Amino acid sequence: MHLQQDNIKKKIGLVFPALLALILLLSACGETTTALDRKKEEVTENTGTTTDNKVKMITTVNGEIEIPVNPQRIVAEDYLGSLIALDIIPVGAPELTINNYYFKDGLTGVSDTGVYGKPSVENILALSPDLIITGNGDNYEKLSKIAPTVVIPYGDLKGVHEELTYFGNLLNKQEEAKAWLLDYDAKISDAKAKVDAAIADDASFSILEDGGKSTWVYGDNFGRGGQPIYQALGRKPPNKIADEIMEKQWAELSEEMIESYAGDYIIMTSNNRTVEDFKADPVWGSLPAVKNNHLYVWPEERSWYYDPIAVLAQVEELTTWLTNLKE
């Protein structure tokens, strides 16, 4: 009996130190994990990124949807320029917008998501996005199966201020949006003052595009220079077509209609014809704007885009032209 008790005491004596060592080891691991978590939080705070999973509800054309408060992996099928203005570089975008003339050289590491308007589901899935932004509602069903998808239809945002303010609120970048717009307004004010000093207040402007056999005319929210001329610089289209074009935003013109839509100054998008080509054309060469050298021709590569960054650059380009015209 005494022998059995002695054996039990010996076993307890061996087990207890081992158990105590195990408890101390687990405690130390817990402290190390806590310290590591604290270190991660410090790194996160210092780099300006977030590891939280906070979400918010927003109202869209597709109803109420839930999106991350601070998305980290955005696919921008549209509105890439607004994101860049807010210091956000998405993980993916269509090749057409990645090649935007006004900021393409500053983009690195942004993956191609496919043809503009026809996104590749496979390409986007591979990017593991936590938010998708698009202007094309036709793609909503397939995109929303990958990640929360916000559709902002083409033309719904009526200019630089409205667009950047919207995305500032959407992406929790309100202060960045305000700062960018303050700088934008100062530059636009300076440009407008220069143009107003050089060009008569009642001079009319037309935004046109050469399509070979057809010509298109545009309003103030459809690219090709409408935002810079009509919104930023405050210029107007010819009175007789002003209401129509601002409401419809675009129209296709026959050759017979061109004269009625041509203003005192013409901003023309053309990939194939120069100012001299238009002067030599019997129809175009007879227009006062062309005769007076009030025709500006630029390619679609520079006129198609109408994001905040592009609009500002276009304003500066057109201001240089308008203030250096020689009658």
Secondary structure, 3 states (H helix, E strand, C coil): CHHHHHHHHHHHHHHHHHHHHHHHHHHHHHHHHHHHHHHHHHHHHHHCCCCCCCEEEEEECCEEEEEECCCCCEEECCCHHHHHHCCCCCCEECHHHHCCCCCHHHCCCCEECEECCEECHHHHHHCCCCEEEECCHHHHHHHHCCCCEEECCCCCCCCHHHHHHHHHHHCCCHHHHHHHHHHHHHHHHHHHHHHHHHCCCCCEEEEEEECCCCEEEECCCCCCCHHHHHHHCCCECCHHHHHHHHHHCEEEECHHHHHHHCCCEEEEECCCCCHHHHHHCCCHHHCHHHHCCCEEEECHHHHCCCCHHHHHHHHHHHHHHHHCCCC
